[in-house]
Amino acid sequence: MRNTTVGAYEAKTHLSGLLDKVAQGERVTITKHGVPVALLIPVAESSRPDPREAIARLKAFRHGRLLGDGGLRDLVEEGRRF
């Protein structure tokens, strides 16, 4: 893994390019007056949520749950009263 060091001004003016490098797996250290103050690192693939898993969890959550005794129309009317 390659590591690049840039100053804060350069990081500000070239942020888009630095983010492209990070997306390709590179680490970027940002310095202020030569002192490291921040580190840009790629997001781990495993930390990205899987949309299919989220949908399955929502379906499992709503299974067997009702909107209320009177259904959706009653809930809409109840919401209008507030």
Contacts in CASP RR format, 6 or more apart in sequence:
PFRMAT RR
TARGET T0000
AUTHOR 0000-0000-0000
METHOD contacts of the structure
MODEL  1
MRNTTVGAYEAKTHLSGLLDKVAQGERVTITKHGVPVALLIPVAESSRPD
PREAIARLKAFRHGRLLGDGGLRDLVEEGRRF
1 25 0 8 1.000
1 26 0 8 1.000
1 27 0 8 1.000
2 25 0 8 1.000
2 26 0 8 1.000
2 27 0 8 1.000
3 26 0 8 1.000
3 27 0 8 1.000
3 28 0 8 1.000
3 29 0 8 1.000
4 18 0 8 1.000
4 21 0 8 1.000
4 26 0 8 1.000
4 27 0 8 1.000
4 28 0 8 1.000
4 29 0 8 1.000
5 28 0 8 1.000
5 29 0 8 1.000
5 30 0 8 1.000
5 31 0 8 1.000
5 36 0 8 1.000
6 14 0 8 1.000
6 18 0 8 1.000
6 28 0 8 1.000
6 29 0 8 1.000
6 30 0 8 1.000
6 31 0 8 1.000
7 30 0 8 1.000
7 31 0 8 1.000
7 32 0 8 1.000
7 34 0 8 1.000
8 30 0 8 1.000
8 31 0 8 1.000
8 32 0 8 1.000
8 37 0 8 1.000
11 18 0 8 1.000
11 28 0 8 1.000
11 30 0 8 1.000
11 38 0 8 1.000
18 28 0 8 1.000
18 40 0 8 1.000
19 40 0 8 1.000
21 28 0 8 1.000
22 28 0 8 1.000
22 40 0 8 1.000
22 41 0 8 1.000
22 42 0 8 1.000
23 42 0 8 1.000
25 42 0 8 1.000
26 42 0 8 1.000
27 39 0 8 1.000
27 40 0 8 1.000
27 41 0 8 1.000
27 42 0 8 1.000
28 39 0 8 1.000
28 40 0 8 1.000
29 36 0 8 1.000
29 38 0 8 1.000
29 39 0 8 1.000
29 40 0 8 1.000
30 36 0 8 1.000
30 37 0 8 1.000
30 38 0 8 1.000
30 39 0 8 1.000
30 40 0 8 1.000
31 37 0 8 1.000
67 75 0 8 1.000
68 74 0 8 1.000
68 75 0 8 1.000
END
